[in-house]
Amino acid sequence: MSTSFTNMDTNYSAVEWKDISIDSVSNMAKEHGRDIIIVFSWAKKGNLASITTWGRSFHDADNAASGGNSLKQALGWPEEVCNMQSAKVSSLIKANNRLINATAASLQLLQELEEQRIAALDKKNMESLQKELLLALREMDQAFKEEPAATEQEINRMNISVSK
């Protein structure tokens, strides 16, 4: 995270100011074996100040950003720049939110597919039960009339369907 604050002189060119890059701070940390780096820099010309933070892990980056925010508050910087979040942590949060949204969409799709599967099974079971019921009714009818009962093939040919 890098934040600059200025009370810039009109004689100072913004092109002359260059924040300390995250890459520079990362290289410093690697060179010196550090896990968290917080750099405060100030230029008399233009009265410009900058705070750059870096952390090796997501947790370290979050702690570095928190330390940088505390330093900005102690220096009286505007509130809107005192609540910055590490870019590393921000990207993790965004990736996590995308994963949560994708998981929710997948679960919704699975639920819809399961509902369709159950509806199809219910329809198939209903048709099967209806056919069994018709067979049983035919057999009862046959017992009363002493006529041959319909075969299952005959009932299947009737194209009995269940509508909801």
C-alpha positions in Angstrom: 0.0 0.0 0.0 1.3 3.4 -0.9 -0.3 6.7 0.2 0.8 10.2 -0.5 -0.4 13.4 1.2 0.5 16.8 0.1 0.3 20.4 1.1 2.0 21.2 -2.3 3.8 24.4 -3.1 2.7 25.9 -6.4 6.4 25.9 -7.4 6.7 22.2 -7.1 6.0 20.0 -10.1 3.9 16.9 -9.5 6.1 15.1 -12.1 9.1 15.5 -9.8 7.4 13.5 -7.0 7.6 9.7 -7.3 6.1 7.4 -4.6 8.4 4.7 -3.3 7.2 1.6 -5.2 6.0 -1.5 -3.6 8.6 -3.4 -5.6 11.4 -1.2 -4.0 10.0 -2.0 -0.5 9.7 -5.7 -1.4 13.3 -5.8 -2.5 14.4 -4.0 0.7 12.5 -6.6 2.8 14.1 -9.5 0.9 17.5 -8.0 1.1 17.2 -7.5 4.9 15.1 -10.6 5.7 12.1 -8.6 6.9 8.4 -9.7 7.0 6.9 -6.2 7.3 8.2 -2.9 6.1 6.6 0.6 6.7 8.4 3.4 4.9 7.7 7.1 5.7 9.2 9.6 3.3 9.0 13.4 3.1 10.2 16.0 0.7 10.8 19.5 1.9 10.2 20.8 -1.6 6.5 20.8 -2.0 6.0 19.6 1.6 5.1 16.1 0.3 4.9 13.0 2.4 4.4 9.3 1.5 3.9 6.1 3.4 4.5 2.8 1.7 3.8 -0.5 3.4 4.6 -4.1 2.5 4.1 -7.5 4.1 5.4 -10.9 3.1 2.1 -12.8 3.7 -1.5 -11.7 3.6 -1.5 -11.4 7.4 1.8 -9.4 7.3 0.5 -7.1 4.6 -2.7 -6.5 6.6 -0.6 -5.7 9.7 1.7 -3.4 7.7 -1.2 -1.5 6.2 -2.7 -1.1 9.8 0.6 0.2 11.0 0.8 2.7 8.1 -2.8 3.8 8.9 -1.9 4.4 12.5 1.2 6.5 11.5 -1.0 8.6 9.1 -3.5 9.2 12.0 -0.7 10.2 14.3 0.6 12.6 11.7 -2.9 14.2 11.3 -3.5 13.0 7.7 -7.1 13.2 6.4 -9.4 10.4 7.7 -10.1 9.1 4.1 -6.4 8.1 3.7 -6.1 6.6 7.2 -8.2 3.5 6.5 -6.3 2.1 3.5 -6.2 -1.7 2.9 -3.3 -3.7 1.6 -3.6 -4.4 -2.1 -2.6 -8.0 -1.3 -5.5 -8.3 1.2 -7.9 -6.5 -1.2 -7.2 -8.9 -4.0 -7.7 -11.8 -1.6 -11.0 -10.5 -0.4 -12.1 -10.0 -4.0 -11.1 -13.5 -5.0 -12.8 -14.9 -1.9 -16.0 -13.0 -2.8 -15.9 -14.3 -6.4 -15.5 -17.8 -4.9 -18.4 -17.3 -2.5 -20.6 -16.0 -5.4 -19.6 -18.9 -7.7 -20.3 -21.4 -4.9 -23.7 -19.9 -4.2 -24.5 -20.0 -7.9 -23.4 -23.7 -8.1 -25.5 -24.6 -5.1 -28.5 -22.9 -6.6 -28.0 -24.8 -9.9 -27.6 -28.1 -7.9 -30.8 -27.4 -6.0 -32.7 -26.6 -9.2 -31.3 -29.8 -10.8 -32.3 -31.9 -7.8 -35.8 -30.4 -7.9 -36.1 -31.3 -11.6 -34.8 -34.8 -10.8 -37.3 -35.3 -8.0 -40.1 -33.9 -10.2 -39.2 -36.4 -13.0 -39.0 -39.3 -10.5 -42.3 -38.3 -9.0 -43.9 -38.2 -12.5 -42.4 -41.6 -13.4 -43.5 -43.1 -10.0 -46.9 -41.6 -10.4 -47.3 -43.1 -13.9 -46.0 -46.4 -12.6 -48.4 -46.3 -9.7 -51.3 -45.3 -12.0 -50.5 -48.3 -14.2 -50.4 -50.7 -11.2 -53.7 -49.3 -10.0 -55.3 -49.8 -13.4 -54.0 -53.4 -13.5 -55.4 -54.0 -10.0 -58.8 -52.5 -11.1 -58.8 -54.7 -14.2 -58.1 -57.7 -12.2 -60.9 -56.8 -9.8 -63.2 -56.2 -12.7 -62.2 -59.5 -14.3 -62.9 -61.3 -11.0 -66.5 -59.8 -11.1 -67.1 -60.4 -14.8 -64.9 -63.5 -15.2 -63.3 -61.9 -18.2 -59.5 -62.0 -18.9 -57.6 -59.1 -17.3 -55.6 -56.6 -19.4 -52.0 -57.4 -19.7 -49.3 -54.8 -18.7 -48.5 -54.4 -22.4 -52.0 -53.5 -23.1 -52.1 -50.9 -20.4 -48.7 -49.5 -21.5 -50.2 -49.1 -25.0 -53.0 -46.9 -23.6 -50.4 -44.1 -23.2 -51.5 -43.1 -19.8 -49.8 -39.9 -18.7 -49.9 -37.9 -15.5 -50.4 -34.1 -15.8 -49.8 -31.7 -12.9 
